[in-house]
């Protein structure tokens, strides 16, 4: 599965980068491709490219605050969760998202 993600927490530091690291590790273990943009006190890092978004199966917003640029994901399934959920159970979250994406694709067929 190809995933694009935005991580952002209230302080813009700790949970943002912790969530990013946990998601990268979980995606690697599951064989998923993930690209993660962070939005925080130092601005946007690793901005997602239009190509990454176009190729994605799903957009994951792991955020505790309002983020910018969410309109970029209007053409793909989008899941929004808090960073604490990502930190606690990243692999389980990605597995659940993958199941839901596959189910929606089956329903469209």
Secondary structure, DSSP 8 states (H G I E B T S, - for coil): -EEEEEEE-SSSSHHHHHHHHHHHHHHHHHT-EEEEEEEETTEEES---HHHHHH-SEEEEEESS--S-GGGGTTSEEEEE-HHHHHH-HHHHHHHHHHHHHHHHHHH-
